[in-house]
Amino acid sequence: QRARGSKHRALHEKQHAGFRAKLEVLDVTEHLRVALFAAPKTFDAYVRFSNGSGRVASDDKPDVRALAMKILGVPGKKLIGGMEEETTQDFLCINAPALAFRSVDEFIAFAQVADSPALLPLRLFGKLGFGAFGLISRLLASAKKTSSLATEKYFSVAPIRFGDFAARLSLAPAQDDAPAKTAVLADELAARLAKGPLAWTLRAQLFVDDAKTPIEDTSREWSETDAPPVPLARLTIPSQDPKEVFELVESLAFDPWHACEELRPLGAAM
């Protein structure tokens, strides 16, 4: 979400909240015992909630919402040059099971014109021709209003290597009660944490075949019927002062390539 050396994010610019968290790895079946999921263990982590847009906007505006995790103390050689000895693993998820973009070309075209919403349709048409209309339709469908970030389900939407398999990840919330009465998403999270911890189950959907679980087409949802989610770990955000690590988390870079080889990103979109 942040390029190295940059003060701003091209996307996910608005941070709602940043928290200390714990990731408790479950005792998973043998074929899922990969990298940090090799054995039951609890890792410290940081969690960042954000909007998908590259601009700061009011919480009542429809948008994609995101939950990014930085898991700490993860051993193993990492992929980014010069950061091989780092001990973090990042996972980035949004509250939609698929992306609006069918190809990298569509994503790049959108990123190049996203700084001017008023001119976006015209500029997209200049880059994609009539294909721009389909992309705009999918973008509008993926952006939505939400009243609580705590009750959202989050998806990686793009696959990663998972040992000898490929997988998409998702986070299913443990809480499903009505949101606190506030229009500010950060305040709603704070009100919940004042009462107790928040939790999600981290799950993996394993690749089946190119027809049902495509690697390259991130606009396609992986059906839970075709690829049933398997629990891997429990993410818990304990009660804490929302200001405690806000600035620290905002300063961090969250990147799917902060990863070890066994959990590396897959596909052109990644």
C-alpha positions as CSV (number, residue, x, y, z in Angstrom):
1,Q,0.0,0.0,0.0
2,R,3.0,2.3,0.2
3,A,5.9,2.5,-2.2
4,R,9.3,2.5,-0.5
5,G,10.4,6.1,0.0
6,S,6.9,7.5,-0.7
7,K,5.0,9.7,1.8
8,H,1.7,8.8,0.1
9,R,-0.1,5.7,-1.1
10,A,-1.4,5.5,-4.6
11,L,-4.4,3.6,-3.2
12,H,-5.7,3.1,0.3
13,E,-4.7,6.6,1.3
14,K,-7.2,7.0,4.2
15,Q,-6.3,5.1,7.3
16,H,-9.3,4.6,9.6
17,A,-7.4,2.9,12.4
18,G,-4.2,1.0,13.2
19,F,-3.9,-1.6,16.0
20,R,-1.8,-4.1,17.7
21,A,-3.1,-7.6,17.1
22,K,-2.4,-11.3,17.6
23,L,-2.5,-14.1,15.0
24,E,-3.1,-17.5,16.6
25,V,-2.2,-20.3,14.2
26,L,-4.4,-23.3,14.5
27,D,-3.4,-27.0,14.3
28,V,-4.1,-27.4,10.6
29,T,-3.9,-30.6,8.5
30,E,-0.5,-31.6,7.2
31,H,-0.8,-30.3,3.6
32,L,-1.5,-26.8,5.0
33,R,1.5,-26.7,7.4
34,V,3.4,-24.1,5.4
35,A,5.8,-21.4,6.6
36,L,4.2,-19.5,9.6
37,F,1.3,-22.0,9.5
38,A,3.6,-25.0,10.1
39,A,2.6,-25.4,13.8
40,P,0.3,-23.9,16.3
41,K,1.8,-20.6,17.5
42,T,0.8,-17.0,18.3
43,F,2.4,-14.1,16.4
44,D,2.3,-10.4,17.2
45,A,0.9,-8.3,14.4
46,Y,-0.2,-4.9,13.3
47,V,-3.5,-4.3,11.5
48,R,-4.5,-1.4,9.3
49,F,-8.0,-0.5,8.2
50,S,-8.3,1.8,5.2
51,N,-10.4,2.9,2.3
52,G,-9.5,1.7,-1.2
53,S,-9.3,5.2,-2.8
54,G,-6.1,7.1,-3.4
55,R,-8.0,10.2,-2.1
56,V,-9.2,11.0,1.5
57,A,-13.0,11.0,1.4
58,S,-15.9,11.0,3.9
59,D,-16.9,7.7,5.4
60,D,-20.4,7.9,3.9
61,K,-18.9,7.7,0.4
62,P,-19.1,4.3,-1.3
63,D,-15.7,2.7,-1.5
64,V,-13.8,-0.6,-1.0
65,R,-12.6,-1.1,2.6
66,A,-9.4,-2.9,3.4
67,L,-7.8,-4.8,6.3
68,A,-4.0,-5.3,6.0
69,M,-1.9,-7.4,8.4
70,K,1.8,-7.3,9.1
71,I,2.7,-10.5,11.0
72,L,5.9,-10.1,13.1
73,G,8.6,-12.6,14.0
74,V,8.1,-14.7,10.9
75,P,11.3,-16.6,10.1
76,G,12.6,-17.5,6.7
77,K,14.2,-15.7,3.7
78,K,12.0,-13.0,2.2
79,L,11.6,-12.1,-1.4
80,I,12.3,-8.3,-1.7
81,G,15.9,-7.5,-2.5
82,G,17.7,-6.1,0.4
83,M,15.0,-7.3,2.8
84,E,15.8,-11.0,2.8
85,E,16.4,-11.1,6.5
86,E,13.3,-9.2,7.5
87,T,11.0,-11.1,9.9
88,T,7.6,-9.9,8.7
89,Q,4.9,-11.4,6.4
90,D,2.1,-9.2,5.0
91,F,-1.4,-10.1,3.9
92,L,-3.7,-7.5,2.2
93,C,-7.5,-8.0,2.0
94,I,-10.5,-6.0,0.9
95,N,-14.2,-6.4,1.6
96,A,-15.0,-7.8,-1.8
97,P,-14.4,-11.3,-3.1
98,A,-13.1,-10.2,-6.4
99,L,-11.5,-7.1,-8.1
100,A,-13.1,-5.0,-10.7
101,F,-10.1,-5.5,-13.0
102,R,-9.9,-8.4,-15.4
103,S,-6.3,-7.7,-16.4
104,V,-3.3,-5.8,-15.3
105,D,-3.8,-3.4,-18.3
106,E,-7.2,-2.4,-16.8
107,F,-5.7,-1.9,-13.4
108,I,-2.8,0.2,-14.7
109,A,-5.2,2.3,-16.9
110,F,-7.4,3.0,-13.8
111,A,-4.4,3.9,-11.6
112,Q,-3.2,6.4,-14.2
113,V,-6.5,8.3,-14.2
114,A,-7.8,7.7,-10.7
115,D,-6.5,11.1,-9.4
116,S,-9.3,12.9,-11.4
117,P,-12.7,11.3,-10.6
118,A,-14.7,13.8,-12.7
119,L,-12.7,13.0,-15.8
120,L,-12.2,9.3,-15.0
121,P,-14.8,7.9,-17.5
122,L,-13.5,10.0,-20.4
123,R,-9.9,9.2,-19.7
124,L,-10.6,5.5,-19.2
125,F,-12.3,5.4,-22.5
126,G,-9.2,7.0,-24.1
127,K,-7.1,4.1,-22.7
128,L,-9.5,1.1,-23.0
129,G,-12.1,2.1,-25.6
130,F,-15.5,0.5,-25.1
131,G,-14.0,-1.8,-22.5
132,A,-14.0,1.2,-20.1
133,F,-17.8,0.9,-19.7
134,G,-17.5,-2.7,-18.3
135,L,-14.8,-1.7,-16.0
136,I,-16.7,1.4,-14.7
137,S,-19.7,-0.9,-14.1
138,R,-17.6,-3.3,-12.1
139,L,-15.9,-0.5,-10.1
140,L,-19.3,0.9,-9.1
141,A,-20.5,-2.5,-8.0
142,S,-17.4,-3.2,-5.9
143,A,-17.7,0.2,-4.0
144,K,-20.2,0.2,-1.2
145,K,-21.2,1.9,2.0
146,T,-20.5,0.2,5.3
147,S,-21.5,0.9,8.8
148,S,-18.9,-1.2,10.6
149,L,-15.5,-2.4,9.6
150,A,-15.7,-5.0,12.4
151,T,-18.5,-7.0,10.8
152,E,-17.0,-7.1,7.2
153,K,-15.6,-10.2,5.6
154,Y,-12.3,-9.5,3.8
155,F,-10.7,-11.3,0.9
156,S,-7.2,-11.4,-0.7
157,V,-9.0,-11.5,-4.1
158,A,-5.6,-12.5,-5.7
159,P,-3.9,-15.8,-5.1
160,I,-0.7,-16.6,-3.3
161,R,1.5,-19.7,-3.4
162,F,0.7,-21.9,-0.4
163,G,3.5,-24.5,-0.3
164,D,2.6,-27.0,-3.1
165,F,-0.7,-25.3,-3.7
166,A,-2.2,-22.0,-4.7
167,A,-4.7,-20.2,-2.5
168,R,-6.8,-17.2,-1.9
169,L,-7.2,-16.0,1.7
170,S,-10.2,-14.5,3.5
171,L,-11.1,-13.2,7.0
172,A,-14.5,-14.1,8.4
173,P,-15.6,-11.9,11.4
174,A,-16.5,-13.4,14.7
175,Q,-18.8,-10.4,15.5
176,D,-22.1,-9.8,13.7
177,D,-24.0,-7.5,16.1
178,A,-25.4,-4.2,15.1
179,P,-22.9,-1.3,14.6
180,A,-22.5,1.5,17.1
181,K,-24.5,4.6,16.2
182,T,-21.9,6.7,14.6
183,A,-21.1,7.8,11.0
184,V,-17.4,7.7,11.6
185,L,-15.9,4.2,11.0
186,A,-12.9,4.7,13.2
187,D,-15.2,5.8,16.1
188,E,-17.4,2.7,15.5
189,L,-14.3,0.5,15.9
190,A,-13.2,2.3,19.0
191,A,-16.6,1.9,20.6
192,R,-16.5,-1.9,20.0
193,L,-12.9,-2.2,21.4
194,A,-13.9,-0.3,24.5
195,K,-16.2,-3.3,25.2
196,G,-13.9,-6.1,24.2
197,P,-11.7,-7.6,21.6
198,L,-12.5,-8.1,17.9
199,A,-11.7,-11.3,16.0
200,W,-11.7,-12.9,12.5
201,T,-10.9,-16.4,11.3
202,L,-8.2,-16.4,8.6
203,R,-9.1,-19.0,6.0
204,A,-7.6,-20.5,2.8
205,Q,-9.4,-21.5,-0.4
206,L,-7.2,-23.9,-2.4
207,F,-6.9,-23.8,-6.2
208,V,-9.1,-26.4,-7.9
209,D,-8.7,-25.7,-11.7
210,D,-8.5,-22.8,-14.1
211,A,-12.2,-22.8,-14.8
212,K,-13.4,-22.7,-11.2
213,T,-10.5,-20.9,-9.5
214,P,-8.6,-18.8,-12.1
215,I,-5.2,-17.5,-11.1
216,E,-5.0,-14.6,-13.5
217,D,-8.6,-13.3,-13.7
218,T,-9.0,-11.5,-10.4
219,S,-12.5,-10.3,-11.4
220,R,-13.7,-13.8,-10.8
221,E,-14.9,-14.9,-7.3
222,W,-13.7,-18.3,-6.1
223,S,-17.0,-19.9,-5.0
224,E,-17.0,-21.4,-1.5
225,T,-18.9,-24.3,-3.0
226,D,-16.0,-25.1,-5.4
227,A,-13.2,-24.2,-3.0
228,P,-14.4,-24.5,0.6
229,P,-12.6,-22.2,3.0
230,V,-10.3,-24.0,5.5
231,P,-9.5,-22.2,8.8
232,L,-5.8,-21.4,9.3
233,A,-5.6,-19.0,12.2
234,R,-7.5,-16.6,14.4
235,L,-6.8,-12.8,14.2
236,T,-7.6,-11.0,17.4
237,I,-7.5,-7.2,18.0
238,P,-7.4,-6.7,21.8
239,S,-9.0,-3.7,23.6
240,Q,-6.6,-0.8,23.4
241,D,-6.3,3.0,23.0
242,P,-7.0,3.7,19.3
243,K,-4.3,6.3,19.3
244,E,-1.6,4.0,20.7
245,V,0.0,2.8,17.4
246,F,-2.0,4.8,14.9
247,E,1.0,6.9,13.6
248,L,3.3,3.8,13.7
249,V,0.9,1.8,11.5
250,E,0.4,4.7,9.2
251,S,4.1,4.9,8.7
252,L,4.4,1.2,7.7
253,A,4.5,-0.2,4.1
254,F,2.0,-3.1,3.6
255,D,3.0,-5.1,0.5
256,P,2.1,-8.7,-0.6
257,W,5.7,-9.1,-1.6
258,H,6.7,-8.8,2.1
259,A,6.6,-12.6,2.0
260,C,8.6,-15.8,2.1
261,E,8.9,-18.1,-1.0
262,E,6.3,-20.6,0.4
263,L,3.7,-17.8,0.6
264,R,4.7,-15.6,-2.3
265,P,2.2,-13.8,-4.6
266,L,1.0,-15.5,-7.8
267,G,-0.4,-14.0,-11.0
268,A,0.2,-10.9,-13.0
269,A,-2.1,-8.7,-10.8
270,M,0.1,-9.5,-7.7
